[in-house]
Amino acid sequence: MKICMPVPEQNGMNSVIFGHFGSAPYFAMYDTEKKDVSFVTNNESEHEHGQCMPVGYLQKNGAEIVLCKGMGARAAIFLISAGIKPYMIDVDTVADAIKDFTSGKAVLMNESIACHEHDCH
């Protein structure tokens, strides 16, 4: 399984989780079988609020799960409709995010916990 996380830099498992899904410069892609992380550039990091739709290239890169600190309801709905499950986390690094997800601490995203304004977290 591949787990996707928004990050501002490519620093392996020590990469910091970016505050908001769509504005991150990169996505860390953690492969649970290989136990390694690779990075995908977010070609839509510069966008107007609510206009980022990276679902297509996340699918192309095999993402099945997204872990993030915040995401708008529209992005969550698009991910879910594409078969990618978004989860909320409250940790700072890719390593900690993977640990929280595998231990069941991540919270499955739904519209009621999604961001409804740009500075929601």
C-alpha positions as a LaTeX table, in Angstrom:
\begin{tabular}{lrrr}
\hline
Residue & $x$ (\AA) & $y$ (\AA) & $z$ (\AA) \\
\hline
Met1 & 0.00 & 0.00 & 0.00 \\
Lys2 & 1.17 & 3.56 & $-0.68$ \\
Ile3 & 0.47 & 6.30 & 1.84 \\
Cys4 & 0.68 & 9.91 & 0.66 \\
Met5 & 1.54 & 12.90 & 2.89 \\
Pro6 & 1.97 & 16.58 & 1.96 \\
Val7 & 5.48 & 17.88 & 2.78 \\
Pro8 & 7.46 & 21.10 & 2.16 \\
Glu9 & 10.82 & 19.36 & 1.54 \\
Gln10 & 12.28 & 16.00 & 0.58 \\
Asn11 & 13.92 & 14.87 & 3.82 \\
Gly12 & 13.01 & 11.18 & 3.91 \\
Met13 & 11.15 & 9.92 & 6.96 \\
Asn14 & 12.10 & 13.15 & 8.77 \\
Ser15 & 10.14 & 15.30 & 6.31 \\
Val16 & 7.76 & 17.62 & 8.11 \\
Ile17 & 4.05 & 17.23 & 7.39 \\
Phe18 & 2.84 & 20.38 & 5.61 \\
Gly19 & $-0.09$ & 22.19 & 7.20 \\
His20 & $-2.52$ & 21.90 & 4.31 \\
Phe21 & $-2.87$ & 19.16 & 1.70 \\
Gly22 & $-3.22$ & 21.09 & $-1.56$ \\
Ser23 & $-0.55$ & 23.74 & $-1.00$ \\
Ala24 & 2.35 & 21.40 & $-0.23$ \\
Pro25 & 5.30 & 21.57 & $-2.64$ \\
Tyr26 & 5.70 & 17.76 & $-2.52$ \\
Phe27 & 3.92 & 14.60 & $-1.56$ \\
Ala28 & 5.83 & 11.93 & 0.34 \\
Met29 & 4.79 & 8.47 & $-0.88$ \\
Tyr30 & 5.46 & 5.78 & 1.72 \\
Asp31 & 5.38 & 2.20 & 0.43 \\
Thr32 & 4.30 & $-0.10$ & 3.28 \\
Glu33 & 5.69 & $-3.21$ & 1.57 \\
Lys34 & 9.13 & $-1.81$ & 0.76 \\
Lys35 & 9.23 & 0.35 & 3.92 \\
Asp36 & 10.62 & 3.31 & 1.98 \\
Val37 & 9.59 & 6.81 & 1.01 \\
Ser38 & 9.76 & 8.57 & $-2.35$ \\
Phe39 & 8.57 & 12.03 & $-3.38$ \\
Val40 & 6.23 & 13.45 & $-6.01$ \\
Thr41 & 6.19 & 17.16 & $-6.90$ \\
Asn42 & 2.82 & 18.83 & $-6.40$ \\
Asn43 & 2.39 & 20.60 & $-9.72$ \\
Glu44 & $-0.62$ & 22.42 & $-8.29$ \\
Ser45 & 0.91 & 23.83 & $-5.09$ \\
Glu46 & 0.40 & 27.38 & $-6.39$ \\
His47 & $-3.37$ & 27.61 & $-6.69$ \\
Glu48 & $-6.36$ & 29.55 & $-5.48$ \\
His49 & $-7.96$ & 28.07 & $-2.37$ \\
Gly50 & $-10.17$ & 25.14 & $-3.31$ \\
Gln51 & $-8.78$ & 24.77 & $-6.83$ \\
Cys52 & $-6.10$ & 22.10 & $-6.33$ \\
Met53 & $-6.96$ & 18.69 & $-7.73$ \\
Pro54 & $-3.91$ & 16.39 & $-7.53$ \\
Val55 & $-6.07$ & 13.27 & $-7.40$ \\
Gly56 & $-5.05$ & 12.12 & $-10.89$ \\
Tyr57 & $-1.32$ & 12.05 & $-10.27$ \\
Leu58 & $-1.75$ & 10.64 & $-6.78$ \\
Gln59 & $-3.66$ & 7.77 & $-8.40$ \\
Lys60 & $-0.92$ & 7.37 & $-11.04$ \\
Asn61 & 1.60 & 7.07 & $-8.21$ \\
Gly62 & $-0.48$ & 4.41 & $-6.46$ \\
Ala63 & $-1.72$ & 6.40 & $-3.45$ \\
Glu64 & $-4.39$ & 4.55 & $-1.48$ \\
Ile65 & $-4.25$ & 6.63 & 1.72 \\
Val66 & $-3.62$ & 10.33 & 2.36 \\
Leu67 & $-2.47$ & 11.50 & 5.79 \\
Cys68 & $-2.64$ & 15.25 & 6.43 \\
Lys69 & $-3.20$ & 17.92 & 9.04 \\
Gly70 & $-5.90$ & 19.67 & 7.06 \\
Met71 & $-7.90$ & 19.40 & 3.86 \\
Gly72 & $-10.97$ & 21.06 & 2.42 \\
Ala73 & $-14.20$ & 19.12 & 2.08 \\
Arg74 & $-14.07$ & 19.30 & $-1.73$ \\
Ala75 & $-10.61$ & 17.70 & $-1.85$ \\
Ala76 & $-11.71$ & 14.99 & 0.59 \\
Ile77 & $-14.77$ & 14.20 & $-1.54$ \\
Phe78 & $-12.64$ & 13.97 & $-4.72$ \\
Leu79 & $-10.14$ & 11.66 & $-3.02$ \\
Ile80 & $-12.85$ & 9.42 & $-1.61$ \\
Ser81 & $-14.62$ & 9.20 & $-4.98$ \\
Ala82 & $-11.26$ & 8.16 & $-6.52$ \\
Gly83 & $-10.86$ & 5.37 & $-3.95$ \\
Ile84 & $-8.20$ & 7.19 & $-1.89$ \\
Lys85 & $-8.97$ & 7.39 & 1.82 \\
Pro86 & $-8.00$ & 10.69 & 3.51 \\
Tyr87 & $-7.10$ & 10.69 & 7.22 \\
Met88 & $-6.40$ & 13.52 & 9.65 \\
Ile89 & $-3.25$ & 13.32 & 11.77 \\
Asp90 & $-1.77$ & 15.56 & 14.46 \\
Val91 & 1.95 & 14.80 & 14.26 \\
Asp92 & 4.93 & 16.54 & 12.70 \\
Thr93 & 6.93 & 14.07 & 10.59 \\
Val94 & 6.38 & 11.39 & 7.98 \\
Ala95 & 7.75 & 8.77 & 10.40 \\
Asp96 & 5.30 & 9.82 & 13.13 \\
Ala97 & 2.41 & 9.96 & 10.65 \\
Ile98 & 3.10 & 6.38 & 9.54 \\
Lys99 & 3.32 & 5.30 & 13.18 \\
Asp100 & $-0.01$ & 6.98 & 14.02 \\
Phe101 & $-1.73$ & 5.48 & 10.99 \\
Thr102 & $-0.50$ & 1.94 & 11.60 \\
Ser103 & $-1.45$ & 2.15 & 15.29 \\
Gly104 & $-4.98$ & 3.32 & 14.45 \\
Lys105 & $-4.64$ & 6.90 & 15.75 \\
Ala106 & $-5.36$ & 8.63 & 12.41 \\
Val107 & $-8.97$ & 9.80 & 11.99 \\
Leu108 & $-10.80$ & 9.06 & 8.74 \\
Met109 & $-11.73$ & 12.35 & 7.09 \\
Asn110 & $-15.34$ & 13.32 & 6.59 \\
Glu111 & $-17.05$ & 16.57 & 5.69 \\
Ser112 & $-17.69$ & 17.54 & 9.32 \\
Ile113 & $-13.95$ & 17.59 & 10.19 \\
Ala114 & $-12.75$ & 18.96 & 6.84 \\
Cys115 & $-11.55$ & 22.54 & 6.59 \\
His116 & $-14.21$ & 25.08 & 5.70 \\
Glu117 & $-11.91$ & 28.10 & 5.65 \\
His118 & $-8.30$ & 28.57 & 4.62 \\
Asp119 & $-6.78$ & 29.03 & 8.10 \\
Cys120 & $-8.61$ & 26.20 & 9.82 \\
His121 & $-5.57$ & 24.60 & 11.49 \\
\hline
\end{tabular}
